[in-house]
Amino acid sequence: MQTSPDRHEYPAHWEADVVLRDGGTARIRPITVDDADRLVSFYEQVSDESKYYRFFAPYPRLSAKDVHRFTHHDFVDRVGLAATVGGEFIATVRYDRIGADGTPASAPADEAEVAFLVQDAHQGRGVASALLEHIGAVARERGIRRFAAEVLPANNKMIKVFTDAGYTQKRSFEDGVVRLEFDLEPTDRSLAVQYAREHRAEARSVQRLLAPGSVAVIGAGRTPGGVGRSVLGNIRDAGYSGRLYAVNKALPDGQKELDGVPAHRSVRDIDGPVDLAVVAVPAEHVTEVVTECGEHGVQGLVVVSAGYAESGPEGRERQRALVRHARTYGMRIIGPNAFGIINTSPRVRLNASLAPEVPRPGRIGLFAQSGAIGIALLSRLHRRGGGVTGVTGVSTFVSSGNRADVSGNDVLQYWYEDPDTDVVLMYLESIGNPRKFTRLARRTAAAKPLVVVQGARHGAAPQGHAVRATRLPHATVSALLRQAGVIRVDTITELVDAGLLLARQPLPAGPRVAILGNSESLGLLTYDACLAEGLRPHPPQDLTTAASAADFHAALSRALADDRCDAVVVTAIPAVGEGSVGDAALAQALRSASAAAPGKPVLVVHVELGGLAEALSAAASTAPQTGSDNPPRNAPGPAPAAERLPDTEAPEGAHLIPAYPAAERAVRALGQAVAYAQWRRDAAEPGKVPEYEDINERGAAALIDGLLARGQGLTLGTDETCDLLAHYGVQVHRALPAPTPDAAAEADLGYPVALKATAPHLRHRADLGGVRLDLADEEQLRRSYAELTELFGTPEELRPVVQRMAPRGVDVVVRAVIDPAAGAVLSFGLAGAASQLLGDTAHRLIPVTDREANSLVRSIRTAPLLFGWRGSAPADTRALEELLLRVSRLVDDHPEVVAVTLEPVVVASHGLSVLGASVRLAHPPARDDLGPRTLPAY
């Protein structure tokens, strides 16, 4: 590392791993004096044309002076970064600070010249774009606000790097050179470009793992059994379409095959490329395997080996070393301690997992951090019996284990535009980057349903997961996920229930539900369940137990044709006797009626009907048909009688009808689909963040800067709080201290007034008696003062204040907080102990739009109190929504405002009054979503 020439220590925080356009990774780090040999070697591998574009003249080699200049930096006015793979340079970028005359300068000069050089073999991988993001962030940190670059007109690739970055820029042409100048302040367009590049790169990195052209299983044992040998057999038995190799360094000389698969002692011995390596060797040997894979050019790893972070501190350090080592070679990792991956596409047919059977091909993408839960989910989707029935299958499956590298965020990037996936189901035990997850989830949910169940909701994340802590309770995180369009469920049963409905049926246009069936009691249960889920059911139609298949067909057809109906739940119980409807006939009747009106979802609640669910799902789907002469190689054995498919076929292209064993499960899935469909409609018109002419953003910024100059963080006093909020149009009713009865009487507020104890144990607790309201004159004020001190203690203990009375109304609480992991969150609820005990608080991510403020007010369970409950006067919810929007703007405009509490806010029939307020300031936490693209640090 550099020493004497440097004005700053080596900036280790500039080091980062990035995913490139082709899905590979590279490491970006500062260039130091120790890199002289690497720089010379790198330059020798650059073509003469690229050298000419960099130096505007033939420049075959670097002189000793050049090498010194390009490796000695002060990390302030002169900075160089390199992108490395395998420890060697593949690209460099540097900036030199310049003054107005273009000569070298120091601060306060805020402009710098920037120049790139990328090895020809790595051009087109997005290396220069990634370096530009990182050198731009470094420059902003060092007080540089603008870059200038001179480029030859023929160097179209580099001109495109600059122009596509999305920054505000100017272009000029002089002396045969194109001069580009651009501001480094992030813009909406530059962030959009950054997110788009991040999406393409991360999606591609997952695609390389899920659709490899060749796979090597490293650690396939010589004798049957064991993890590696099992994975090898599973890949082979699934009919993998690519090249498969077995690797075991203990193989005897001369052994060329293992279970019919070409076998080698090392991946280095394989003649040809290996895209994916499944690593199943003991943890102490994984480092050696990773080195061999990296040197052979393997693109990605699935590490099923255990003994990492899940085993304790030593294993956690071993896991960090594994990730760092793999990224050195540009490889991404699923795992360690992973269950594996599956891709059912006929173009791939990959089962690189411990699952002995391949799930049926289908349209559901499945992600599980836990191998055990992954097994349970695959089993439930595979079976046609056991509760949720049917044959909807899986497109791809990823079980990430310790999630050291590839995470749910990466897989979401892939599934977003995967044409083979219509519905995404995720089991998460931790969310490493909630801010990014909600951003990706919102985008994904706008295109296809995303259903999530979260484990470890009431405790710490699993030991193997290294995630940032969030101070937000689970209920708040769940609310924020729902705001992003995520369908949040509580159990894996609900996860499958919702997934099957969403994969098989269209989204409902509204909450109106028709109920029909041959059991009055089951219909009534369904009706009650609909009401409990907030749906609007029609009275159940009882077809009686004598109903025939034709009766069901006619009733369902009428319900689907009714414009007052958005969805239909069919209830069915087994009938006994001559002429009773059979499973196959009933299934055919329901499917044909549904196919005639495909725009509305249909669900079936069945009770012990052995073959009905299977018959409903027997459309041209992924299920093997009974009697097939050529069953799939990995098809399960004969199903129990209750699970066998009747000899029936669905119309071509018909929706599969999901069947449920209980009314509550069917209706809960339908309620989730209704809520998601409404979110999709709302997301199409997302609202806007309004502008208010009376907001003084500059004045607030100046006040905040002055206050923060006192220290790192502080809670503002009453006057400072009132002044800051006033800049955003929020007026606070000031409360004057009343240390004595005389001081209370001398408060020049006018009557009536309120007398309040502000001691922590009495503050905002009117139910404890520490508040006296509507005091009409001085006599009542003094009497109330005496009562409070007699009941609760001395004035020093009570900290009494006197405040002008506000118009009567509904007391509410408004809060905003910046969570280091989730971001800025706005919360709203009614004031009082009852709301706190019930947890009746709603949340939205900041910035809040006008539509979100409207829904926020209406989303708490006690909202009817604001809208004239039991004959009371309706509160001024328009004024309340405006207050929420103003607080949102304050926190969004000034991230130094890390906490705001307005309590209580009295919302009257006309207007509102803020009676209490507190604000906390601090230097804002770093926002990783605004900086350059990086992988999580290890």
NORTARA-V604336 format. One record per pair of residues at least 12 apart in sequence whose ideal C-beta (glycine too) atoms are under 7 Angstrom apart, sorted by sequence separation. I is the first residue (numbers start at 1). GAP is how many residues later the second one is. D is the distance in whole Angstrom. If there is no record, write none. Layout:
[[I:GAP:D] [I:GAP:D]]
This chain:
[[16:12:5] [48:12:7] [80:12:6] [81:12:5] [97:12:6] [116:12:5] [169:12:6] [220:12:4] [246:12:4] [251:12:6] [340:12:5] [341:12:6] [381:12:7] [515:12:6] [543:12:6] [556:12:6] [590:12:7] [604:12:6] [722:12:6] [772:12:4] [788:12:6] [815:12:4] [829:12:4] [844:12:5] [902:12:5] [904:12:6] [98:13:6] [149:13:6] [169:13:3] [340:13:3] [342:13:7] [381:13:6] [398:13:5] [527:13:5] [707:13:6] [757:13:4] [828:13:7] [829:13:7] [887:13:6] [903:13:5] [15:14:4] [80:14:4] [98:14:6] [168:14:6] [217:14:5] [232:14:6] [251:14:5] [322:14:6] [339:14:6] [340:14:6] [344:14:6] [526:14:7] [541:14:6] [556:14:6] [572:14:7] [590:14:7] [756:14:7] [814:14:6] [827:14:5] [828:14:5] [842:14:5] [14:15:7] [79:15:6] [97:15:5] [98:15:6] [116:15:6] [167:15:4] [168:15:5] [217:15:4] [246:15:5] [248:15:7] [339:15:6] [344:15:6] [756:15:5] [785:15:7] [902:15:5] [14:16:5] [79:16:6] [96:16:6] [167:16:6] [245:16:7] [246:16:7] [249:16:5] [277:16:5] [342:16:7] [458:16:7] [524:16:6] [772:16:7] [812:16:7] [813:16:6] [827:16:5] [901:16:7] [95:17:4] [96:17:5] [167:17:7] [244:17:5] [245:17:5] [246:17:4] [247:17:5] [248:17:7] [249:17:6] [286:17:7] [319:17:6] [342:17:7] [344:17:4] [364:17:7] [457:17:5] [513:17:5] [523:17:3] [754:17:7] [755:17:4] [812:17:7] [826:17:7] [842:17:4] [901:17:5] [78:18:5] [95:18:6] [162:18:5] [217:18:7] [408:18:6] [626:18:6] [754:18:7] [770:18:7] [812:18:5] [813:18:5] [825:18:6] [826:18:5] [842:18:5] [11:19:6] [43:19:5] [77:19:7] [95:19:5] [159:19:6] [168:19:6] [245:19:6] [247:19:7] [286:19:6] [359:19:5] [378:19:7] [523:19:6] [626:19:5] [754:19:5] [811:19:7] [812:19:6] [841:19:7] [900:19:5] [10:20:7] [77:20:4] [162:20:7] [167:20:6] [215:20:6] [247:20:5] [355:20:7] [408:20:6] [424:20:7] [570:20:6] [625:20:7] [703:20:6] [755:20:6] [810:20:7] [811:20:4] [825:20:6] [826:20:5] [840:20:5] [857:20:5] [93:21:7] [94:21:6] [114:21:6] [166:21:6] [277:21:5] [626:21:7] [703:21:6] [754:21:7] [811:21:7] [824:21:7] [825:21:7] [840:21:5] [899:21:4] [10:22:7] [40:22:6] [274:22:6] [279:22:6] [283:22:5] [359:22:6] [360:22:7] [513:22:5] [515:22:6] [520:22:4] [623:22:7] [752:22:5] [753:22:5] [769:22:7] [770:22:6] [823:22:6] [824:22:4] [826:22:5] [840:22:6] [883:22:7] [897:22:6] [898:22:6] [93:23:5] [166:23:4] [167:23:5] [236:23:7] [276:23:7] [279:23:7] [282:23:7] [283:23:7] [355:23:6] [359:23:5] [395:23:7] [511:23:7] [513:23:7] [515:23:7] [752:23:6] [857:23:6] [898:23:7] [70:24:7] [166:24:3] [236:24:7] [268:24:6] [273:24:6] [274:24:5] [275:24:5] [276:24:5] [277:24:5] [278:24:5] [279:24:5] [280:24:5] [281:24:6] [283:24:3] [409:24:6] [424:24:6] [428:24:6] [511:24:5] [512:24:5] [513:24:4] [514:24:5] [516:24:7] [700:24:6] [703:24:7] [751:24:7] [752:24:5] [857:24:6] [897:24:6] [898:24:5] [91:25:7] [92:25:5] [152:25:7] [153:25:6] [165:25:6] [215:25:7] [236:25:6] [245:25:5] [267:25:5] [279:25:7] [280:25:6] [283:25:6] [301:25:6] [357:25:7] [374:25:4] [395:25:4] [396:25:7] [407:25:6] [423:25:6] [424:25:7] [511:25:5] [513:25:7] [515:25:4] [516:25:4] [518:25:5] [587:25:6] [591:25:7] [751:25:6] [896:25:5] [91:26:7] [166:26:7] [220:26:4] [222:26:6] [233:26:6] [266:26:6] [267:26:6] [276:26:7] [278:26:7] [279:26:6] [395:26:5] [422:26:6] [423:26:5] [424:26:5] [425:26:5] [426:26:5] [427:26:5] [428:26:5] [429:26:4] [430:26:7] [515:26:7] [517:26:6] [518:26:6] [583:26:6] [586:26:6] [590:26:7] [751:26:6] [755:26:6] [896:26:7] [40:27:6] [91:27:4] [112:27:6] [150:27:5] [151:27:5] [166:27:4] [215:27:6] [220:27:7] [221:27:7] [232:27:6] [268:27:7] [310:27:6] [409:27:6] [413:27:7] [416:27:6] [424:27:7] [429:27:5] [516:27:6] [518:27:5] [538:27:7] [583:27:7] [584:27:7] [618:27:5] [700:27:4] [835:27:6] [854:27:6] [880:27:5] [896:27:7] [39:28:6] [91:28:6] [165:28:6] [214:28:5] [220:28:5] [222:28:6] [268:28:6] [308:28:5] [364:28:6] [366:28:5] [371:28:5] [409:28:6] [412:28:5] [416:28:5] [427:28:7] [583:28:4] [587:28:3] [699:28:5] [700:28:7] [753:28:7] [828:28:5] [853:28:4] [856:28:6] [879:28:7] [896:28:6] [77:29:5] [90:29:5] [132:29:6] [150:29:5] [151:29:7] [164:29:7] [213:29:5] [214:29:4] [215:29:5] [216:29:4] [217:29:6] [218:29:4] [219:29:7] [222:29:7] [232:29:6] [245:29:7] [267:29:5] [308:29:6] [364:29:7] [408:29:7] [412:29:7] [415:29:7] [452:29:7] [518:29:5] [583:29:4] [587:29:5] [614:29:6] [755:29:5] [828:29:7] [883:29:6] [895:29:4] [2:30:5] [128:30:7] [212:30:6] [213:30:7] [217:30:7] [301:30:6] [303:30:6] [306:30:7] [362:30:5] [364:30:5] [365:30:5] [371:30:7] [545:30:5] [614:30:7] [615:30:7] [618:30:6] [755:30:6] [762:30:7] [816:30:7] [830:30:7] [1:31:5] [2:31:5] [36:31:5] [39:31:6] [91:31:6] [148:31:7] [149:31:5] [216:31:5] [267:31:7] [300:31:6] [304:31:6] [305:31:6] [306:31:5] [360:31:6] [362:31:3] [364:31:6] [365:31:5] [366:31:5] [367:31:5] [368:31:5] [369:31:5] [409:31:6] [416:31:6] [430:31:4] [584:31:5] [610:31:6] [614:31:5] [615:31:5] [618:31:6] [619:31:3] [696:31:4] [757:31:6] [774:31:6] [829:31:6] [853:31:5] [876:31:6] [39:32:6] [90:32:4] [112:32:5] [129:32:6] [290:32:7] [299:32:6] [300:32:5] [301:32:5] [302:32:5] [303:32:4] [339:32:3] [361:32:5] [362:32:5] [363:32:6] [412:32:5] [429:32:6] [430:32:7] [549:32:5] [568:32:7] [570:32:7] [572:32:6] [583:32:5] [610:32:4] [614:32:7] [618:32:6] [620:32:6] [773:32:7] [830:32:5] [853:32:5] [875:32:4] [876:32:6] [879:32:5] [880:32:6] [1:33:7] [110:33:6] [111:33:7] [114:33:5] [128:33:5] [132:33:6] [148:33:5] [298:33:6] [302:33:6] [303:33:4] [360:33:3] [362:33:6] [429:33:5] [548:33:6] [560:33:7] [567:33:6] [574:33:7] [611:33:6] [615:33:5] [695:33:5] [745:33:5] [755:33:7] [875:33:7] [876:33:6] [879:33:5] [110:34:6] [115:34:7] [123:34:7] [294:34:7] [304:34:5] [359:34:6] [369:34:6] [452:34:5] [547:34:7] [552:34:6] [556:34:6] [566:34:6] [567:34:5] [568:34:5] [569:34:5] [570:34:5] [571:34:5] [572:34:5] [573:34:5] [574:34:6] [695:34:6] [875:34:7] [876:34:6] [36:35:5] [110:35:4] [111:35:5] [112:35:6] [113:35:5] [114:35:5] [146:35:6] [147:35:6] [283:35:6] [290:35:5] [294:35:3] [303:35:6] [339:35:5] [359:35:4] [430:35:4] [432:35:4] [450:35:7] [565:35:7] [574:35:6] [611:35:5] [619:35:5] [621:35:6] [694:35:5] [757:35:6] [830:35:7] [850:35:7] [874:35:7] [876:35:6] [35:36:5] [91:36:4] [107:36:5] [110:36:6] [113:36:7] [146:36:7] [286:36:6] [290:36:5] [302:36:6] [304:36:6] [429:36:7] [432:36:7] [434:36:6] [450:36:5] [451:36:4] [452:36:6] [453:36:5] [549:36:4] [553:36:4] [557:36:5] [561:36:6] [569:36:6] [745:36:6] [848:36:6] [873:36:5] [876:36:6] [90:37:6] [91:37:7] [111:37:6] [146:37:6] [147:37:6] [294:37:6] [430:37:5] [450:37:7] [453:37:7] [549:37:5] [552:37:5] [556:37:4] [560:37:4] [572:37:6] [619:37:5] [692:37:6] [744:37:6] [745:37:6] [848:37:6] [33:38:5] [93:38:4] [145:38:6] [146:38:6] [220:38:6] [287:38:6] [293:38:7] [302:38:6] [359:38:7] [449:38:6] [451:38:6] [453:38:6] [552:38:6] [556:38:7] [759:38:6] [32:39:7] [33:39:6] [145:39:6] [302:39:6] [445:39:7] [446:39:7] [453:39:6] [516:39:5] [550:39:7] [553:39:7] [557:39:7] [617:39:5] [759:39:5] [31:40:6] [91:40:6] [95:40:6] [144:40:7] [145:40:7] [441:40:7] [445:40:3] [516:40:7] [549:40:4] [553:40:5] [560:40:5] [572:40:7] [616:40:7] [759:40:5] [848:40:4] [367:41:6] [445:41:6] [453:41:7] [616:41:4] [741:41:5] [744:41:6] [757:41:4] [758:41:4] [847:41:5] [866:41:7] [31:42:7] [93:42:5] [116:42:6] [438:42:6] [442:42:4] [453:42:5] [757:42:7] [846:42:5] [434:43:7] [438:43:7] [441:43:4] [442:43:6] [516:43:6] [526:43:5] [616:43:5] [757:43:6] [758:43:6] [83:44:5] [95:44:6] [140:44:5] [367:44:5] [441:44:6] [451:44:6] [741:44:5] [756:44:7] [30:45:7] [139:45:6] [441:45:5] [514:45:4] [526:45:6] [755:45:6] [756:45:5] [846:45:5] [847:45:4] [42:46:7] [353:46:7] [438:46:4] [556:46:7] [613:46:4] [846:46:5] [35:47:7] [41:47:7] [42:47:4] [97:47:6] [231:47:5] [451:47:5] [612:47:6] [755:47:6] [756:47:7] [83:48:6] [136:48:5] [451:48:6] [514:48:7] [523:48:5] [30:49:7] [31:49:4] [218:49:6] [231:49:6] [344:49:7] [522:49:4] [753:49:5] [754:49:5] [30:50:7] [31:50:7] [38:50:6] [39:50:7] [81:50:6] [302:50:6] [344:50:6] [365:50:5] [377:50:7] [753:50:6] [30:51:6] [31:51:5] [38:51:5] [216:51:5] [344:51:6] [514:51:4] [522:51:6] [753:51:6] [754:51:6] [29:52:7] [95:52:7] [228:52:3] [342:52:7] [512:52:6] [516:52:7] [519:52:6] [753:52:6] [28:53:6] [29:53:6] [81:53:6] [227:53:5] [343:53:5] [365:53:7] [449:53:4] [512:53:6] [513:53:7] [517:53:6] [604:53:6] [606:53:5] [749:53:7] [752:53:4] [81:54:6] [216:54:6] [342:54:7] [373:54:5] [512:54:5] [513:54:5] [514:54:5] [515:54:5] [516:54:6] [517:54:3] [518:54:6] [519:54:5] [750:54:6] [28:55:5] [29:55:7] [342:55:4] [511:55:7] [517:55:6] [518:55:6] [602:55:5] [603:55:6] [604:55:4] [605:55:5] [606:55:7] [740:55:7] [747:55:5] [749:55:4] [810:55:6] [341:56:6] [365:56:4] [510:56:4] [513:56:6] [515:56:7] [595:56:5] [739:56:5] [744:56:7] [810:56:6] [828:56:6] [26:57:5] [27:57:5] [341:57:5] [363:57:7] [370:57:6] [509:57:5] [518:57:7] [598:57:6] [603:57:7] [605:57:7] [26:58:6] [214:58:7] [216:58:5] [363:58:6] [369:58:6] [508:58:5] [605:58:5] [744:58:5] [826:58:6] [26:59:5] [79:59:6] [214:59:6] [218:59:6] [340:59:6] [363:59:4] [364:59:5] [365:59:5] [366:59:5] [367:59:4] [368:59:4] [369:59:6] [370:59:6] [508:59:4] [591:59:5] [592:59:7] [595:59:4] [214:60:5] [218:60:7] [219:60:6] [339:60:3] [363:60:6] [369:60:5] [588:60:6] [591:60:7] [594:60:7] [31:61:7] [54:61:7] [133:61:6] [214:61:5] [215:61:5] [216:61:5] [217:61:5] [218:61:5] [219:61:4] [338:61:6] [364:61:6] [587:61:6] [594:61:6] [605:61:5] [826:61:7] [213:62:5] [218:62:7] [219:62:4] [338:62:6] [339:62:7] [402:62:4] [403:62:6] [584:62:4] [738:62:5] [826:62:5] [54:63:5] [212:63:4] [215:63:7] [217:63:7] [218:63:6] [338:63:4] [402:63:6] [583:63:6] [584:63:7] [591:63:5] [594:63:6] [603:63:5] [738:63:6] [11:64:5] [26:64:7] [212:64:4] [334:64:7] [337:64:4] [584:64:4] [737:64:6] [738:64:5] [335:65:7] [336:65:6] [337:65:5] [427:65:7] [736:65:6] [810:65:5] [8:66:7] [76:66:5] [334:66:6] [335:66:4] [336:66:6] [591:66:6] [735:66:4] [736:66:6] [767:66:6] [809:66:6] [5:67:5] [7:67:4] [8:67:4] [50:67:7] [208:67:7] [209:67:6] [335:67:6] [590:67:6] [603:67:6] [764:67:7] [824:67:5] [6:68:6] [8:68:6] [129:68:6] [336:68:6] [427:68:7] [735:68:4] [812:68:7] [824:68:7] [6:69:6] [7:69:6] [335:69:7] [814:69:6] [2:70:7] [50:70:6] [425:70:6] [733:70:6] [814:70:6] [46:71:6] [126:71:7] [218:71:5] [333:71:6] [733:71:6] [816:71:5] [333:72:4] [334:72:5] [601:72:7] [831:72:6] [46:73:6] [47:73:5] [231:73:7] [332:73:6] [333:73:6] [733:73:6] [814:73:6] [818:73:7] [831:73:5] [45:74:6] [46:74:7] [278:74:5] [332:74:6] [425:74:5] [126:75:7] [345:75:6] [816:75:5] [423:76:6] [42:77:7] [227:77:6] [818:77:7] [423:79:5] [526:79:6] [423:80:5] [818:80:5] [323:81:5] [422:81:6] [817:81:7] [322:82:7] [323:82:5] [817:82:5] [319:83:6] [522:83:6] [816:83:7] [816:84:4] [319:85:5] [370:85:7] [522:85:7] [815:85:7] [815:86:5] [814:88:4] [813:90:5] [208:91:5] [209:91:4] [813:91:7] [814:91:6] [208:92:6] [310:92:6] [506:92:7] [508:92:7] [812:92:7] [813:92:7] [309:93:5] [506:93:6] [508:93:5] [811:93:4] [812:93:5] [308:94:6] [506:94:7] [506:95:6] [811:95:6] [812:95:6] [56:96:6] [505:96:4] [505:97:7] [569:97:6] [809:97:5] [810:97:5] [569:98:7] [809:98:5] [53:99:6] [809:99:4] [501:100:7] [806:100:5] [808:100:6] [809:100:7] [26:101:7] [569:101:7] [807:101:4] [28:102:7] [53:102:4] [501:102:7] [22:103:5] [28:103:7] [567:103:6] [21:104:5] [20:105:5] [21:105:3] [53:105:7] [820:105:5] [20:106:5] [28:106:5] [241:106:6] [807:106:7] [818:106:7] [20:107:6] [241:107:6] [806:107:4] [818:107:7] [241:108:5] [388:108:5] [392:108:5] [231:109:7] [240:109:5] [388:109:6] [806:109:6] [20:110:7] [239:110:5] [240:110:5] [390:110:6] [238:111:5] [392:111:5] [18:112:5] [238:112:7] [388:112:6] [392:112:6] [803:112:7] [238:113:4] [235:115:7] [377:115:6] [381:115:7] [235:116:6] [376:116:6] [380:116:5] [234:117:5] [235:117:6] [16:118:7] [234:119:6] [373:119:6] [377:119:7] [238:120:5] [231:121:6] [234:121:7] [231:122:7] [234:122:6] [209:123:7] [231:123:7] [14:124:6] [230:124:6] [209:125:6] [205:127:5] [227:127:7] [337:127:6] [210:131:6] [209:132:7] [211:132:6] [210:133:5] [529:134:5] [533:134:5] [364:135:6] [529:135:5] [533:135:6] [535:135:7] [535:136:6] [211:137:5] [215:137:6] [526:137:4] [530:137:5] [534:137:6] [525:138:5] [529:138:4] [533:138:3] [364:139:5] [535:139:6] [764:139:6] [363:140:5] [764:140:7] [522:141:6] [526:141:6] [505:150:6] [504:151:6] [310:152:7] [504:152:4] [310:153:5] [504:153:7] [505:153:7] [730:153:7] [309:154:6] [310:154:4] [504:154:5] [309:155:4] [308:156:6] [730:156:6] [309:157:7] [501:157:5] [513:157:7] [729:157:5] [500:158:5] [689:158:5] [728:158:5] [689:160:6] [690:160:6] [688:161:6] [728:161:6] [687:162:3] [688:162:6] [728:162:5] [497:163:7] [511:163:5] [686:163:6] [687:163:5] [687:164:3] [508:165:6] [686:165:7] [687:165:6] [507:166:6] [508:166:5] [497:168:5] [501:168:5] [501:169:7] [507:169:7] [508:169:6] [682:169:7] [507:170:4] [497:171:7] [498:171:5] [502:171:6] [497:172:4] [501:172:6] [507:173:7] [494:174:6] [498:174:5] [23:178:7] [21:179:6] [21:180:6] [733:180:6] [20:181:6] [23:181:4] [733:181:7] [19:182:4] [22:182:6] [23:182:4] [732:182:5] [733:182:5] [19:183:5] [21:183:7] [489:183:7] [731:183:7] [23:184:7] [730:184:6] [23:185:5] [487:185:5] [732:185:5] [19:186:5] [210:186:6] [708:188:6] [487:189:5] [704:190:6] [704:192:5] [725:192:6] [701:193:6] [485:194:5] [692:194:7] [695:194:7] [700:194:6] [690:195:6] [724:195:6] [697:196:5] [721:196:5] [721:197:6] [485:198:6] [721:198:5] [206:200:7] [715:203:6] [716:203:5] [206:204:5] [205:205:7] [206:205:6] [715:205:5] [716:205:7] [206:207:7] [207:207:6] [713:207:7] [714:207:6] [86:208:7] [202:208:5] [206:208:4] [713:208:6] [713:209:4] [203:210:4] [712:210:7] [202:211:4] [203:211:5] [712:211:6] [708:213:6] [199:214:5] [203:214:7] [707:214:6] [708:215:7] [704:217:6] [390:223:6] [389:224:3] [389:225:6] [391:226:5] [390:227:4] [449:227:6] [389:228:7] [384:229:7] [393:229:4] [384:230:5] [391:230:5] [391:231:6] [391:232:4] [446:234:7] [446:237:5] [87:241:6] [86:242:6] [86:243:5] [85:244:7] [85:245:5] [384:255:7] [385:255:7] [385:257:6] [385:258:4] [384:259:5] [362:260:5] [361:261:5] [360:262:4] [360:263:6] [392:264:6] [390:266:6] [390:268:6] [390:269:7] [389:270:5] [388:272:7] [387:274:5] [24:275:7] [358:276:5] [357:277:5] [357:279:6] [27:300:6] [27:301:7] [25:302:5] [26:304:6] [25:305:5] [24:306:4] [25:306:7] [25:307:6] [17:310:5] [480:342:6] [477:345:7] [480:345:7] [472:347:5] [471:348:6] [470:349:5] [476:349:7] [472:350:6] [470:351:4] [468:352:7] [469:352:7] [470:352:6] [468:353:5] [472:353:7] [483:361:6] [483:362:6] [479:363:7] [480:363:6] [475:364:6] [479:364:4] [480:365:6] [476:367:5] [435:386:7] [434:387:5] [435:387:6] [434:388:4] [435:388:5] [239:394:6] [237:396:6] [238:396:6] [237:397:5] [438:407:7] [436:493:6] [435:494:5] [432:504:6] [324:614:5] [323:615:4] [320:618:5] [198:735:5] [197:736:7] [194:739:6] [186:744:6] [137:794:5] [137:795:5] [134:798:5] [133:799:4] [133:800:6] [130:803:6] [25:910:7] [18:915:6] [18:916:6] [19:916:6] [17:917:7] [18:917:7] [16:918:4] [17:918:4]]
